[in-house]
Amino acid sequence: MKQAFKMVKKNGVFVCVVSGLTALSTSAAAELPTAATAAVASIGTTFTDLEALIWPIIGSVVVGFISVKLFKKFANKAT
């Protein structure tokens, strides 16, 4: 019995990794239901739409910060 525990202790990590990879490979081969596929596609489309809306705002904020920094820099040189 003690020898079995030693073996598990020695090879336990290897066995866990192999069994995890086996479980992962079998679940990766499974096909998603059509409803789940449609939901993921919908989330992807929504994310793309939101990304297209947010980039102009990010650009405006960056230009605003740069403008304020430059204004402060030139205002400090003028005084």
C-alpha positions as CSV (number, residue, x, y, z in Angstrom):
1,M,0.0,0.0,0.0
2,K,2.8,2.4,0.9
3,Q,4.5,1.6,-2.4
4,A,1.3,2.5,-4.3
5,F,1.2,5.9,-2.5
6,K,4.9,6.5,-3.4
7,M,4.2,5.7,-7.0
8,V,1.2,8.1,-7.1
9,K,3.3,10.7,-5.4
10,K,6.1,10.2,-7.9
11,N,4.0,10.1,-11.1
12,G,1.0,12.0,-9.9
13,V,1.7,15.2,-11.8
14,F,2.4,13.3,-15.0
15,V,-0.8,11.3,-14.7
16,C,-2.8,14.5,-14.0
17,V,-1.3,16.2,-17.1
18,V,-1.9,13.3,-19.4
19,S,-5.5,12.8,-18.2
20,G,-6.2,16.5,-18.5
21,L,-4.8,16.7,-22.0
22,T,-6.9,13.6,-22.9
23,A,-10.0,15.2,-21.6
24,L,-9.3,18.4,-23.4
25,S,-8.6,16.7,-26.7
26,T,-11.9,14.8,-26.6
27,S,-13.9,17.8,-25.6
28,A,-12.3,19.9,-28.3
29,A,-13.4,17.5,-30.9
30,A,-17.1,17.8,-29.8
31,E,-19.3,20.0,-32.0
32,L,-21.2,22.8,-30.5
33,P,-25.0,23.0,-30.8
34,T,-26.3,25.5,-33.4
35,A,-27.8,27.7,-30.7
36,A,-24.4,28.0,-29.0
37,T,-22.7,28.7,-32.3
38,A,-25.2,31.5,-33.1
39,A,-24.8,33.0,-29.6
40,V,-21.0,33.1,-29.9
41,A,-21.3,34.7,-33.4
42,S,-23.8,37.3,-32.0
43,I,-21.4,38.2,-29.2
44,G,-18.6,38.5,-31.7
45,T,-20.7,40.8,-33.9
46,T,-21.7,42.9,-30.9
47,F,-18.1,43.2,-29.8
48,T,-17.0,44.3,-33.3
49,D,-19.8,47.0,-33.4
50,L,-18.8,48.3,-30.0
51,E,-15.2,48.4,-30.9
52,A,-16.0,50.4,-34.0
53,L,-17.9,52.9,-31.8
54,I,-15.2,53.2,-29.1
55,W,-12.1,53.9,-31.3
56,P,-13.1,57.5,-32.2
57,I,-13.6,58.2,-28.5
58,I,-10.2,56.7,-27.6
59,G,-8.6,58.9,-30.3
60,S,-10.3,62.0,-29.1
61,V,-9.2,61.3,-25.5
62,V,-5.6,60.7,-26.6
63,V,-5.5,63.9,-28.7
64,G,-7.0,65.8,-25.7
65,F,-4.4,64.5,-23.3
66,I,-1.6,65.4,-25.7
67,S,-3.1,68.8,-26.3
68,V,-3.3,69.5,-22.6
69,K,0.3,68.3,-22.0
70,L,1.6,70.5,-24.8
71,F,-0.4,73.5,-23.6
72,K,1.1,73.1,-20.1
73,K,4.6,72.7,-21.5
74,F,4.4,75.9,-23.6
75,A,2.6,77.8,-20.9
76,N,5.4,77.0,-18.4
77,K,8.0,78.1,-21.0
78,A,6.2,81.4,-21.5
79,T,6.2,82.4,-17.9
